[in-house]
Amino acid sequence: NPFAALTVFAPTNEAFEAAATALETDIAGLLALPNLADILTYHVLGSELLAEGITETTIVEPLSTTNTLKVTLNAADEVFVNQAQVTQTNVLADNGVIHVLNGVVLPVETVVDIALDNGFTTLAGYVIAADLLPALTNPFASLTVFAPTNEAFAAVPTATIEALEADVNLLTDVLLYHVVGSAALSTDLNDGDELSTLLAGQILDVTITGMDVMINESNVTMPNLEAFNGVVHVIDGVLVPEALSVNDNNAVTGFNLYPNPASDVAFAEFNLTRSEQTSIRISDLSGKVVFVQNANLASGAHRIQLPIADLSSGMYILEINTSKASSVSKLSVN
């Protein structure tokens, strides 16, 4: 239509061949798909969008009404449409513009759509901020996502949330700790399983008691929300990797917590590279603060005794916070 104004995200021949292989077919098989027209119009916007008009990560509506397109502009100014990267921009035509993609995007429900459709706005916002939309919208991946609710994020101590929001690398690590690189329904999980996450070297512990499933210390409250590229299990807590820390100019170093698990007493060791107003805080998994100590500490090594004898058995979060640094660790009390 010469009177239209369109944007076409155009996969290369090689991209279509790769998609056919991933779908265990060939080009003839792709052409025979009953939803071929829907797939093609999923690559088209009903308005002209030049490359310079992409200024932020956004969710847009294509001509296909089956699903939205997730457009990511990352810190390196690379643009992705779902999982496919834009490799050539602004091929102009009289009725619009073409941007070349290195992959085929499919109008299927992904684990990201599960989060968006079920109101996990905090999780979705963090996924967008961490530039994880391309990885999680990949229709050819196989993923398990343990998805904290908005309420779970709201229960995280404020200092920890502020640290995550101030450091995108730290935020990315925490989110990757919630994702396993294979699809596992609840029936695939066994008591005592250790699941390798997308955060290198970090695992999740599975505990099953009767019908109840726990991932680390968080309960699975809604299992088996299936997507084209995996499955989502809703959990009631945010999963924290061991010894999570974020520092400004290495303000806090040498952070160590022992013994862990502990019974009557535990110690936190850390070094300050400069004098700092420092807060040592212990919270339970609901976010309730059960111990806090604020002091103006000099630079150098510190060893703080933590009074845990009166705490109930369970898992807690220990935070060492300064004005520009935060170190967080899980503390198990027997």
Secondary structure, DSSP 8 states (H G I E B T S, - for coil): -TT--EEEEEE-HHHHHHHHHHTTS-HHHHHT-TTHHHHHHTTEESS---GGG--S-EEE--S-SS--EEEEE-TTS-EEETTEEEEEEEEEETTEEEEEESS-------HHHHHHHTT-HHHHHHHHHTT-HHHHT-TT--EEEEEE-HHHHHTS-HHHHHHHHH-HHHHHHHHHTTEESS---GGG--TT-EEEBSSTT-EEEEEEETTEEEETTEEEEEEEEEETTEEEEEESS----TTEEE-STTSEEEEEEESSSBSSEEEEEEEESS-EEEEEEEEETTS-EEEEEEEEE-SEEEEEEEE-TTS-SEEEEEEEE-SS-EEEEEEEE-
